[in-house]
């Protein structure tokens, strides 16, 4: 298989693939599609739970609830958590959920493009979606590491 270059004007969609290469692309696309759908589901559920929880919290006027516990001493008392801290934590979790959801959509799009790799420019489109997915996931991991560092220095 010859590598495409700018001098001959060929793109990825014009490269002839062997049967084994096409099967490998199809298998990878199926796995990407499954993982992307799982990520969409997980991100959607997380965003929905945080969104509904935030609405319920706002409707209850953010009043602290004292709960008696059999553990001594209690790990966290809800009355000691400021409204601002709870809102910031909720916003961060919501952002992570939405980023996770967006990454799943991009991975699913890439899988669908690669499943249609025999038509036109779908390989290029699939690789563009896949690059966007990895950029989104790197951003998500940076947020999680940043939160861990910030929370680790607050003690």
Helices and strands as residue ranges (DSSP letters): G 12-14, H 19-59, G 78-80, H 83-115, H 122-153
